[in-house]
Amino acid sequence: MPDFAVNLSMLFTEVPLAERFSAAAEHGFSKVEIQFPYELPAAQILDLLRQNKQQLVLLNAPAGDWLAGDRGIACHPGKVAECRQGISLAIDYAKQLNCNNINVLSGISPAGYDENLVKQTFIDNLKFCAEACAKEDIQLLAEAINTQDIPGFFLNNSRQAFELFRAAGHTNIKLQYDIYHMQIMEGNLIQTLRNNLDKIGHIQFADVPGRHEPQTGELNFINIFKALDDMGYSGITSLEYNPSVSTAQSLCWLKQIA
């Protein structure tokens, strides 16, 4: 059985973020992740984690101005300074919260820039962020996201990710492999995971289509989770889906695979 964590940015949204820790604990989750924790002071989050005997396993670096359309800025040649300030803030939160993984989002390829410059900007920022994280014993992750949900997203499949990681030339970069996004972009999930397990640092999942809980779409999660066990994956596997019903109701699938 995978080591499950729950994403508090997408599940238990029936209550404010500060109340989701206890809600997750009531359903047996001792590991949590938060996409962007910066709306709460790190000290408050740490207190909530301690109260609920939980570990924060992942957070995202700041992703720019979300309301203005940013979905990450690491590939944007005009926002290099902002990207690097953001990783500094993320590291500060991660250190205070004993979180060992930071995910950086490439963002959408910006208009008006040469595509080679966009690519090189992402490579350079990956190297900078990986080095900054390595100094604090934090794993840097980068996530590929499908271009149906976010048209133009720069990093959008695993093969591209591994090529860019090699170009960055730093050992402290791994892929955050999101089963939902990669089913849409490339399929062949189990074989891709098996072939690249050493380059994958964290796994997230939702069913396809809809990005809802398992058993609402086309994926056979019993097979996927068994395959992860069989291949010796020892990392975290996170619930990162939009519940089609209440969060509590959406967790029924957990009992069926136990």
N, C-alpha and C positions, 0 to 999 in steps of 0.2 A: 504494500500500500504506500503510495507517495506520502511525503511529508507535506501536508497541506497548510497553506496560509490563506488568509482572506484579505481582499483588497477593500479597505474601509472607505475608499473614494467612490466605489461603485455598489457595494453591498451595505445593508443596514442604513440606507439613506433616508429611511423613515424618521430618523432622529438626527440631530446635529452631530458633527464630527466628534465632539468631545464625549458624546454618549454612545458612540459606536463601539468603543473598546469593551465596555461592559456587556453590550448586546452580543458582541462576538464571543466573549468569554462564556456567556450563558449557553452558547451553542457549541462549546468545547474547543474553541480556537485559541491556542496559546501563541500563535504566530500571526502577525498582521503586517500589511504593507499599506502605504499611503502614497498616492501619486504626488500630491503637492501639499506637504504638511504646514506650509508657511503661514497659514491663517491663524495658527495657534503658536504661542511661544514654546520653544523646545522644552523648557522647564515644566510646563503644564503637561505636555505629551509624556514626558518621562514619568511624571507622577501618575498619570493614567495607566501607563504600561506597568508600573510597579503595583498599583492597586489591583490590577487584573491579572498579575503574574504572566505578562505577555512580553514577547520579543518583537521588536520592529525589524523586519528582514529586508526591507527595500523602501527607498524613496526616490523620487525623480528630482533631477536638477531643475531649477526654474526654466520655463519654456517660453519666455517672452510674454508679450501682451496677448493673452488668450482671447479676450473680448475683441481685439482688433484683428484676429485671424491667425496669430502665431500658433504653431503647433510644435514648438521647438525652434531653436535658433542656431544650432551648432554648425549648420552648413551655410549660414548667411554671411557673406563677406563683409557686410556693413555692420554686423553685430558681434564681432569677435570679442571686443572688450566686455560687452554685456554677458556673453556666454561664459567668459572666464571669471567674471564677478559672480555669476550664478553658481558655478561649480564650487567657488569658495564658500558661499552661503550653504550649499548642500553639504559640504564636508563639515562645516561647523555644526549643522543639525545632526548629521550622522555620528559625529564624535560624541556629542552630548547624549544621544539616544542609543549609543552602542549598536548602531546599524552598520552592517558590513558591506552593503551593496548600494551603489548609486547608479541610476539609469539616466542616460543623456539622450535626448531626442534630437535627431538631425533637423527636423522641421521640413517645411515645404520648400522646394527649390525656388528661390526668389527670382522674380522677373527682372530683366535688365542686366543680368550678370552672365558672363561666359560660363558655360557648364563645366569647363575644366577648372575654373577658379572656384566654383561652388564645391566641386569634388575636393580640391586641394584644401580649401578652408575646413571642410569636415575632417579630413585626415589630420590636419595640423591641430585642430581643436581636440580630436580624439587623443592625440599624443600628449598634448598639454594636460588634459583632464586625467588621463591614465597615470601620468607621472605625479600629479598633485594628489591623487587618491592613493597611489602606492606608498607615498611618504607617510600616510596615516593608516596603512594596512587595510584599505578599503578597496573592494573590487569595483572597477568601472564596468558598467554594462551599457550596451547600445541596443535599441529595439528597432526591428523592421516592422513597418505598419503598412497595411494594404492601401492601395490607391483607389479603391472603390469608396471607402469611408472617408479617406482624406486624399482627394485628388492632388497629384503632384508631390506627394510625400517623397523625399529624396531617398531615404534608406527603406527599401520595400521588399527585399527578399534575402534569404540566408546566403546564397552564393555571393551576391554583391557585398553583404556584410563582411564575410570572411576575406574577400579580396581587399576591402578597405582596411580591415584590421591588420592584414599583412603589410599594407603600405604604410600604416602608422608606425609599425615596427616596435610596438611595446607589448610586453607580455601580460600587462595588467588590463587587458580588454577582452571581454567575452560577450556573447550574444544573449540578450534577453529574448528567448524564443517564445513567442505568443502563438499558441496553437490556432486560435481563431484567425489571426491575420495571415498566418502562413498556409492554412488550408485554402484561403481565398487566393493567395498569390502563387502557390506552388504545389500544394497537395503533397502526396507521398510522405506523410508526416513521420511515420515510424522509421522508415529507412533513412530519412534525413537526420532524425534525432540520433539514430544508431551510428551513422557515419561521422557525425560531428559532435558527439557527446563531450569530448574534451574541450571544445570551443564554446560550449553553452554553459552559462553560469546561473540561469534562472529560467523557470518555465511558468507561463501564465496560460489560462484557457477560458474559452467560452465556446458554445456550440455554434454551428453554422447551418443556415443563415440566422440572422437576428441578434447574435451576440448575447444569447440568453443561457440559462443553466443547461447542463447536460440533460439529454433525453428530450430536448425540444427541437432538435435538428437532425443533421445527417451523420454526425460523428459517433463512432463506437468508443466511448470513453473507457469501458471495461477493458477493451483490447489495448487501448493506448496506455492506460495506467499499468496494466500487466506487462506490457513491453518495456516501460520505463523501469519497472522492478527487475525484469529479466536482464536488462542491459546494465544494471548496477548504478543507475542514476541516484545520487545521494543528496542532490540539492533540493531546493524548495519548489513546490508546485502550487501556484496560487490561483484561487478563484478570482477571476477578474471578468465578471459578466454583469449584464443588466438583468436583474430578475424579472421574469415575465409575470410573476405574481409577487406577493410580499417576500422579503428576503427569507423569513422563516419557512414559508411554504416552499420556496425554491430549493431548499436544502434537502428535500426528500430523497434525492438521488444518492446522497451519501450513505444512507442506510442500505440501499440496494446494492452497493458495491462493496460494502464492508465484509 
